[in-house]
Amino acid sequence: AIEAGVPVAVATPGRLSRLLDDGHAKVAGMELVVVDLAMDLKQRDVLSLPETRRDFFQLFRSHLCGPLKEASAAAPRLALCGKPKAL
């Protein structure tokens, strides 16, 4: 179903990268890409974890940097979401 294209994608960096790498999803046609960076079960900031940080930057470099650089109407918007730390 997502191979036909979706206007909004919400996923963790690793999951979205795999879907794009395997051809199950395409950035073309996406209006919004939401990258889930919520805290893990041990309440760690996921970007502090080396594998998640690597996945995020791999996703950005391989799939999102080009379309976002173009800044055309067809380029997706990028949103990073996560649960903020308690004050």
N, C-alpha and C positions, 0 to 999 in steps of 0.2 A: 504493500500500500504506500509506504513512504518513497518507494522508488519512482512513483509517478510525480513526486514533488510535494513539498509541504511549505506553507507560508511561514510557520514558526517551528523552530527546533529547540527542544529543551533537553539537555543531557550533560553528563559529566564530560570532562575533556577527553578521557580515554575512550568512552563509548562513542561519542560523536566522531572522533578521529577514525575509529574502526569502521563505522558506518560509511563515512566518506571514502576511506581508503578502499573498501570492498565494493564500492559502487552502489550501495543500498540507499544512499541519499546523495543529493547534489546541492551545493551552495547556490547555484543558479536558481532563481525563483524564490529563494528564502527571503522573507522580509525582515525577520528577526531571528537571531541566534542567541539563546540564553544558555550560558555556561554555568552549570551548577557547581558552586565552590563552597557548599555548606560544610560545616564542621563534621568531622567523622565521629564515630561512636565514642571515641575516647576524648572528644572535645578538642581535637587538634585542628588548627587551621590547615586546610588541605594543601594550600600552596607552600606550607612549610615542609611537606612531605616530598622528598626528591622525585618519586615516580609520578606524582600528580603534577608537580611543577614541570617536569619533562613533558608529560602528556599535553599540558596546556600550551606550552610554547611550540611543541611539534604541531598541534592543531592550528595554532595561529600562523606559523610560518608556512605550513603546507597548504592550508585551505582558506584562511581568512584574510591574510595580509594583502594579497593581490586584489580581491574584490573591494576591500575596505579602502585601499589606496586609491582606487579609481574614483571613489566618491561620486559615483553616478547614481541616478535614481534606482538602478537595478541592484546596487550594492546593499547587502543586508546590514541591519543595525546590530551591534553587538552589545549584549547586556551580561554582566557578571552578577550572579546572585549568591547569597549565602546568609547564614544566620549570624547576625552580629554578636560579638562577645558581650556578656553581661557587664554592666558598669559597676 
